[in-house]
Amino acid sequence: MFPLHREREQPIFSARAHVFQIDPATKRNWLPASKHAVTVSFFYDASRSVYRIISVGGTKAIINSTITPNMTFTKTSQKFGQWADSRANTVYGLGFSTETQLQQFAEQFAEVKEAARLAREKSQERFELANPALNIAAPELSEERHSPPLLTVNGPGEEKLFRSKSAEVELTAEKERVKKMLSEGSMCEINLEAELFTLQDSNAKLVEALQEANSSVETWKNQLEEYQEETERLKHQVAELEAQLGRPAPSQTSKEELSESLEELEALLRDKDQEIHKLQSKKTDVGELEKEREEAMQRLQDLERQNVELEDRVQSAEQTLASSRAEQQQNEAEVQRIIGVLDLKICDLNHLRQSLAKLIDK
């Protein structure tokens, strides 16, 4: 169960959507979190000034995401949107039935995000007003660290302390850059996956059309052979008629009939020749379909290669992040050791001062 306090949390906005979560193993595929469309609501906790997105499926919460000012809701299609929750270490996706519902949810997310930012700024201002001593103690601490006695006793250690702080700032910047790279890599992978599915669908359609064209070509070939056979038969008939015309003492009526038959046969031959030309022109359409299929396969191979490159970049970024964390831990341990050494030196100086004071009093 999840901590939803009805007496202090009030729903702001609700919508119906299909809920998905990114696959934690591949970070590329979407896993459905609900079998059907469920209610997704924005809640506001007035006592803590916290905004949350909550959705319940059955007896468990499938979404429990606290909204922070650095979150972004991205519309990846006309009816689908997503946002990343670093606290939950996942990416949530919502599929709506209409584009209008998606637009309303995105607008509400932007308003709640801005309200969360204002609430955080007000909280920080109240904290600073309630603790004014923090702004005064900081300069004294800085003067103590830069005082001549400490630099004289522990000069090299002090320089190392400042170097550790600068390295910590660089590590923080590097972590932010790696996080940004990982988020961009995830977005690119999702867009590439959508384009890959589209190309696969187009490829399947092209293959189906090519198969139909191949079957049509076979039919055309059979028809062409039949036409050729009929043409040969007609040629033989024409030859026979010409031979009959060359015989002596034919009647005038027979000549006219033979002439008409010859004209009909020539017209039939012309029609057959036109059909043969049409069939030959249709062969070029099959060649174009084959060419489009090859281009689609080439694009598919390029997308797969780009996907592999992105996976390598993500692995490299994860290795860099791991090494940065290890180095940060070493720096923190070194800072703790230096602080211990400084404390010991200060204690020794206090004992020495007390001893000198006793000698002067005597």
Buried (B, 14 or more C-beta within 10 A) or exposed (E): EEEBEEEEBEEBBBBBBBBBBBEEEEBBEBBEBBEEBBEBBBBBBEEEBBBBBBBBBEEEBBBBBBBBEEBEBBBEEEBBBBBBBEEEEBBBBBBBEEEEBBBBBBEBBEBBBEBBBEBBEEEEEEEEEEEEEEEEEEEEEEEEEEEEEBEEBBEEBBEBBEEBEEBBEEBEEBBEEBBEBBBEBBBBBBEBBEBBEEBEEBBEEBEEBBEEBEEBBEEBEEEBEEBEEEBEEBEEEBEEBEEEEEEEEEEEEEEEEBEEEBEEBEEEBEEBEEBBEEBEEEEEEBEEBBEBBEEBEEBBEEBEEBBEEBBEBBEEBEEBBEEBEEBBEEBEEBBEEBEEEBEEBBEEEEEEEEEEEEEEEE
